[in-house]
């Protein structure tokens, strides 16, 4: 099976298009935008574990995500006091719910206090 020049060009253009799309300003990962030092502060504060269920990167089998306590879609900022570590499962299930909504919805599965998590996030080690 041979591919024509047109097919190769189309594939190349698509790849360039994806790269250009991903390279737009503001598209880099949150970890890159914040920087290693800020992420290290959040990881140390949260004990390298999900604040909702306590899973670690090793126990969950994937890296931990930075989760906004106040979702960006509802005006949340990329600040240390608005970011916590969450496992992929908790972060995906929470979606853009507020912390109080997430606490109510997840009550049967998880036991955490929205107030305690919010206060915990305000503690920033220097």
Secondary structure, 3 states (H helix, E strand, C coil): CCCCHHHHHHHHHHHHHHHHHHCCCCCCCHHHHHCHHHHHHHHHHCCCECCCCCCEHHHHCCCCEEEECCCHHHCCCCCHHHEEEECHHHHHHHCCCCHHHHHHHHCCCCCCCHHHHHHHHHCCCC
